[in-house]
């Protein structure tokens, strides 16, 4: 069966591609990459070894991260504007726009953490608070798709029994009652409460010099905060999977599986990436870099170029900036404004909110 894209003429397809923010974002990324390569080649690559110091390495990483951050934020801004222009269902689109805002928030905060190492812990606090808010918005979005709280209750009680993900799927088959709506909501939203609280505690402990960011020593606060957030996150993931498993048939017209995968990767992958960086530092893969102060004025009189913690900040935040570009591309299709513009979703929403 041929979709709308197949029915377009060749000229219309070309114009659609040229008007797409993904096309322009990719063009800017490639243009900047080619420019950096030309500059590098023209400046005798072998001579670049003398610039291996904290100042120049940080500047180079900040330039690369900044390009990706600005492009991904601009692409997302275009998507948000399109939802404003074609706002046919205020309740659901308002939540989508807030979910889309995660990309520019993460891009901006990660870039600032790269530029100013001392701000990294505070930027992480902003990220964790906003990701918790994103989880809340995603739950409300799914609820809106189902016709509100009453619609979710009606969809639940239609089930023969509640399906639970592994490992409880073979142990329990509880009756489908309205109470399960609250169980799912509490299981998911506890992460939205616990994460900002833990992030705030981490900031206070950091100011008191007892947080020890990235240090797996139980004499500092980092491992305790990490374990609490990890447990909370796993419970929220379990509740989200259970919610989707029981309501996927009702949510299918809204392409909820793609949205579910996107939000899960965005919110949960970033945290595990941070834990991975701390693990690499703990086993010595990330280590202090060296700088010779006798031959390089940018060593600031020290033989240490970057500390382990600074290496961790650099690597994790440049990865986040790059990843946000790919998430912005995914969001173009996953949280598209087009089903709202052509009235498809508006009609579905009206049918579920008589």
DRENDO-772294 format. One line per 5 residues: number of its first residue (from 1); for each residue x, y, z of C-alpha. Coordinates in steps of 0.001 Angstrom, whole numbers, plus 500000, padded with zeros to 6 digits. Layout:
N
NUM = X/Y/Z; ... $
END
This chain:
354
1 = 500000/500000/500000; 501488/503325/498898; 501725/506040/501522; 501597/509835/501081; 505320/509944/500220 $
6 = 504846/507595/497241; 502143/509836/495786; 504412/512882/495662; 506044/513910/492392; 509830/513940/492047 $
11 = 509912/517752/492365; 507731/517654/495479; 509991/515038/497065; 513094/517170/496419; 511402/520259/497892 $
16 = 510252/518250/500933; 513827/517094/501578; 515246/520618/501152; 512700/522061/503588; 513488/519397/506167 $
21 = 515483/520610/509193; 517375/517305/509200; 518789/518116/505750; 520046/521514/506851; 521341/520218/510169 $
26 = 523315/517458/508452; 524632/519966/505884; 525933/522246/508644; 527589/519326/510478; 529314/518112/507298 $
31 = 530384/521636/506325; 531934/522219/509744; 533666/518819/509672; 535157/519497/506227; 536300/522962/507366 $
36 = 538064/521526/510426; 539774/518866/508295; 540966/521494/505782; 542338/523660/508600; 544070/520628/510117 $
41 = 545633/519539/506815; 546729/523080/505927; 548393/523537/509329; 550836/520614/508996; 549321/517833/511161 $
46 = 552675/516834/512651; 553045/520304/514196; 549777/519862/516118; 551560/517706/518688; 552904/520838/520358 $
51 = 549324/521907/521090; 548548/518810/523184; 547707/520591/526402; 544604/521246/528527; 543819/524609/526918 $
56 = 543877/523520/523277; 542284/520100/523836; 539416/521632/525769; 538943/524296/523085; 538830/521684/520307 $
61 = 536314/519525/522169; 534219/522611/522971; 534151/523574/519276; 533024/520091/518178; 530466/519799/520966 $
66 = 529224/523347/520318; 528564/522619/516642; 526472/519558/517479; 524725/521340/520368; 523699/524363/518292 $
71 = 522561/522271/515326; 520523/519811/517422; 518927/522665/519413; 518030/524503/516181; 516530/521339/514652 $
76 = 514426/520790/517773; 513314/524426/517810; 511963/523980/514271; 510019/520898/515424; 508558/522786/518413 $
81 = 507535/525716/516197; 505758/523315/513834; 503742/521947/516758; 502806/525527/517688; 501715/526268/514127 $
86 = 499657/523074/513798; 498265/522865/517322; 495137/520760/516816; 495225/519055/520232; 496625/521329/522932 $
91 = 496733/518718/525711; 498973/516183/523980; 501066/518599/521873; 501945/520665/524943; 503529/517542/526462 $
96 = 505292/516676/523204; 506873/520138/523035; 508161/519757/526585; 509608/516334/525779; 511285/517772/522668 $
101 = 512836/520501/524864; 515000/517825/526532; 517352/517942/523512; 518267/521666/523703; 518423/521523/527516 $
106 = 520856/518607/527450; 522850/520175/524591; 523224/523542/526310; 524081/522172/529760; 526592/519646/528394 $
111 = 528298/522348/526361; 528541/524623/529410; 529990/521740/531448; 532660/521316/528760; 533522/525004/528815 $
116 = 533503/525373/532608; 534471/522236/534525; 533379/523702/537868; 529818/524002/536566; 529535/520301/535612 $
121 = 527847/519167/538850; 525265/521961/538561; 524605/521244/534885; 524063/517601/535821; 521523/518746/538417 $
126 = 519599/520675/535724; 519697/517651/533397; 518416/515237/536025; 515576/517544/537044; 514506/518050/533444 $
131 = 514729/514360/532569; 512494/513588/535552; 510059/516188/534236; 510303/514567/530785; 509247/511215/532265 $
136 = 506237/512906/533866; 505279/514569/530556; 505565/511255/528716; 503201/509559/531148; 500689/512419/530799 $
141 = 501040/512199/526993; 500119/508500/527007; 497250/509255/529368; 495949/511949/526987; 496118/509501/524087 $
146 = 493936/507077/526044; 491310/509688/526859; 492548/510890/530240; 492613/509103/533593; 489141/507642/533055 $
151 = 490196/506351/529646; 493201/504585/531167; 490983/502974/533810; 488552/501766/531133; 491414/500312/529072 $
156 = 492840/498536/532121; 489609/496879/533262; 489075/495500/529754; 492093/493260/530291; 491643/489673/531451 $
161 = 494527/490152/533879; 497523/492456/534332; 500599/491437/532360; 503857/491996/534254; 507317/492061/532641 $
166 = 510064/489548/533454; 510764/488210/536084; 507251/488517/537579; 505400/487469/534424; 505470/483785/535419 $
171 = 504816/484365/539129; 501764/486643/539194; 498694/487224/537062; 496787/489800/539126; 493231/490860/538355 $
176 = 492830/493951/536203; 491314/496580/538486; 491305/500376/538418; 493873/500455/541218; 496547/499391/538734 $
181 = 496392/502818/537102; 497712/504306/540350; 500289/501539/540780; 501700/502329/537331; 501658/506075/537943 $
186 = 503319/505863/541361; 505925/503414/540057; 506813/505778/537239; 506486/509124/538972; 508552/508173/542025 $
191 = 511551/508664/539711; 510360/512203/538976; 510418/512932/542722; 513518/511033/543838; 515872/512184/541056 $
196 = 515626/515963/541668; 515926/515359/545428; 519062/513224/544999; 520524/515730/542531; 519950/518546/545030 $
201 = 521630/516498/547789; 524562/515861/545442; 524982/519610/544884; 524962/520268/548650; 527467/517456/549283 $
206 = 529663/518832/546495; 529668/522283/548102; 530677/520596/551358; 533486/518746/549488; 532157/515314/550494 $
211 = 530393/514250/547280; 533409/512755/545452; 531911/512744/541945; 532876/509502/540166; 534590/507978/543221 $
216 = 533339/504516/544191; 534286/504943/547830; 531641/504707/550536; 533347/507470/552490; 531862/509981/550007 $
221 = 528317/510594/548803; 528622/509618/545112; 528011/505832/545366; 524989/506280/547668; 523348/508817/545354 $
226 = 524120/506666/542303; 522650/503501/543861; 519452/505293/544963; 518918/506842/541517; 519718/503523/539845 $
231 = 517138/501597/541910; 514538/504339/541357; 515272/504316/537643; 514907/500549/537348; 511532/500692/539123 $
236 = 510376/503468/536811; 511531/501517/533753; 509693/498433/535001; 506492/500447/535574; 506784/502056/532141 $
241 = 507244/498690/530411; 504289/497203/532347; 502111/500208/531478; 502922/499819/527784; 502509/496022/527751 $
246 = 498943/496287/529053; 497846/499218/526897; 499838/498784/523675; 496749/497854/521628; 494953/501077/522604 $
251 = 498113/503134/522079; 499081/501598/518715; 497329/504230/516494; 499588/506907/518039; 502838/505046/517204 $
256 = 503473/504738/520916; 506112/501996/520551; 508463/504392/518740; 507809/507084/521335; 508338/504580/524137 $
261 = 511710/503476/522723; 512847/507072/522106; 512064/508328/525607; 513537/505208/527204; 516810/505567/525299 $
266 = 517058/509302/525883; 516343/509323/529590; 517845/506026/530749; 520809/505704/528385; 522345/509028/529466 $
271 = 522468/507933/533111; 524145/504605/532334; 526655/506424/530165; 527658/508537/533163; 528009/505412/535323 $
276 = 530123/503788/532580; 532493/506776/532543; 532905/506496/536313; 533577/502767/535921; 536240/503410/533261 $
281 = 537876/505893/535617; 537733/503393/538491; 539538/500654/536499; 542140/503056/535136; 541015/503356/531512 $
286 = 540469/507072/532089; 543522/508478/533835; 545461/511668/534399; 546991/513004/531197; 550493/514448/531130 $
291 = 551748/517868/530082; 555376/519008/530034; 555556/522500/531600; 559138/522971/530387; 558077/522932/526724 $
296 = 554406/523972/526919; 553259/527228/528502; 549655/526002/528702; 550430/523365/531334; 549988/526015/534041 $
301 = 553154/524800/535743; 551744/521307/536343; 552658/517928/534915; 548959/516976/534881; 547085/517981/531751 $
306 = 543654/516764/532816; 542650/514997/535984; 540570/511815/535782; 537449/513765/536733; 538097/516359/534029 $
311 = 538621/513600/531446; 535300/512093/532501; 533536/515457/532157; 535050/516066/528731; 534254/512639/527300 $
316 = 530744/512230/528716; 529579/515720/527739; 530961/515701/524206; 529211/512353/523713; 525934/513827/524971 $
321 = 526216/516774/522554; 526804/514412/519624; 524019/512058/520728; 521506/514912/520965; 521913/515478/517228 $
326 = 520794/511902/516543; 517954/512180/519059; 516791/515366/517295; 516670/513383/514036; 514719/510556/515702 $
331 = 512265/513017/517252; 511479/514416/513799; 509642/511189/513013; 508735/509885/516463; 507119/513096/517755 $
336 = 506140/514460/514340; 503733/517372/513956; 502337/515993/510670; 499671/513647/512161; 498344/516706/513994 $
341 = 498492/518933/510915; 496476/516535/508753; 493897/515991/511511; 494674/512288/512027; 495462/512546/515741 $
346 = 492820/515208/516373; 490127/512840/515127; 491462/509996/517297; 491601/512257/520333; 488018/513412/519805 $
351 = 486831/509817/519540; 488396/509041/522922; 487201/512231/524593; 483513/512342/523618 $
END
